[in-house]
């Protein structure tokens, strides 16, 4: 993962999200998954717009990995997940949310 030098308005929460993302990227490596970042994080990375808040991280993945992610989340008592009706798997650690959306 490339180092992020960008800092949004909600820097403290964003740093919490990044810490959570590192944990989930370790899980992704374990199951041989390479998610694609999109949404507000991608927008901020490319535009360097520090006037926005980043409230979650959005990742694109093949849907066939959802069950493997769920299995890993169930092994970790700090994490919880929510499947949506629109091909998305949201994983939470406290109030931090990372969405895995089907490609």
C-alpha positions as CSV (number, residue, x, y, z in Angstrom):
1,X,0.0,0.0,0.0
2,X,1.4,3.4,-1.0
3,X,2.1,5.9,1.8
4,X,-0.7,8.4,2.2
5,X,0.5,12.0,2.9
6,X,-3.0,13.5,2.5
7,X,-4.8,14.7,5.6
8,X,-8.6,15.4,5.4
9,X,-10.4,17.8,7.7
10,X,-11.3,15.0,10.1
11,X,-7.6,13.9,10.5
12,X,-8.0,12.1,13.8
13,X,-10.9,9.9,12.6
14,X,-9.1,9.3,9.2
15,X,-6.0,8.1,11.1
16,X,-8.2,5.6,12.9
17,X,-9.6,4.4,9.6
18,X,-6.1,3.9,8.2
19,X,-5.1,1.8,11.2
20,X,-8.2,-0.3,10.7
21,X,-7.5,-0.5,6.9
22,X,-4.0,-1.9,7.6
23,X,-5.6,-4.6,9.7
24,X,-8.0,-5.5,7.0
25,X,-5.3,-5.4,4.3
26,X,-3.4,-8.1,6.3
27,X,-6.6,-10.2,6.1
28,X,-6.8,-9.5,2.4
29,X,-3.2,-10.7,1.9
30,X,-4.0,-13.9,3.8
31,X,-6.8,-14.8,1.5
32,X,-5.0,-13.6,-1.7
33,X,-7.3,-10.6,-2.2
34,X,-6.2,-7.4,-3.8
35,X,-8.9,-4.8,-3.4
36,X,-9.1,-1.6,-5.4
37,X,-9.6,1.7,-3.5
38,X,-12.2,4.0,-4.8
39,X,-14.7,6.6,-3.4
40,X,-13.7,9.5,-1.2
41,X,-10.2,8.1,-0.4
42,X,-9.3,7.8,-4.1
43,X,-10.8,11.2,-4.8
44,X,-8.7,12.8,-2.0
45,X,-5.6,11.0,-3.0
46,X,-5.7,12.2,-6.6
47,X,-7.1,15.8,-5.9
48,X,-5.3,16.5,-2.6
49,X,-8.6,18.1,-1.5
50,X,-8.2,18.6,2.2
51,X,-11.6,20.3,2.7
52,X,-13.5,17.0,2.7
53,X,-14.2,14.6,5.4
54,X,-13.4,10.9,4.9
55,X,-15.9,8.8,6.9
56,X,-15.2,5.4,5.5
57,X,-13.0,3.5,3.0
58,X,-14.6,1.9,-0.1
59,X,-12.9,-1.1,-1.8
60,X,-13.9,-3.0,-4.9
61,X,-13.4,-6.8,-4.8
62,X,-14.8,-9.8,-6.6
63,X,-18.0,-10.9,-4.7
64,X,-16.6,-14.5,-4.4
65,X,-14.3,-13.2,-1.6
66,X,-17.2,-12.1,0.6
67,X,-17.5,-15.4,2.4
68,X,-13.7,-15.6,3.0
69,X,-13.8,-12.1,4.5
70,X,-16.8,-13.0,6.7
71,X,-15.0,-16.1,7.9
72,X,-12.0,-14.0,8.9
73,X,-14.2,-11.3,10.6
74,X,-15.8,-14.1,12.6
75,X,-12.4,-15.1,13.9
76,X,-11.8,-11.6,15.3
77,X,-13.9,-10.4,18.3
78,X,-13.2,-6.7,17.6
79,X,-14.8,-6.8,14.2
80,X,-18.3,-7.2,13.0
81,X,-19.9,-7.2,9.5
82,X,-23.1,-6.4,7.8
83,X,-24.1,-7.7,4.4
84,X,-26.3,-5.4,2.3
85,X,-28.9,-6.0,-0.4
86,X,-26.8,-4.2,-2.9
87,X,-23.7,-6.4,-3.2
88,X,-21.7,-4.8,-0.5
89,X,-20.1,-6.2,2.7
90,X,-19.4,-3.6,5.4
91,X,-16.9,-4.4,8.1
92,X,-16.8,-2.4,11.3
93,X,-14.3,-1.9,14.2
94,X,-16.2,0.3,16.6
95,X,-17.5,3.2,14.6
96,X,-14.9,2.8,11.8
97,X,-16.3,1.3,8.6
98,X,-14.7,-0.2,5.5
99,X,-16.9,-1.3,2.6
100,X,-16.1,-4.1,0.3
101,X,-18.2,-3.6,-2.8
102,X,-18.6,-6.3,-5.5
103,X,-17.0,-5.4,-8.8
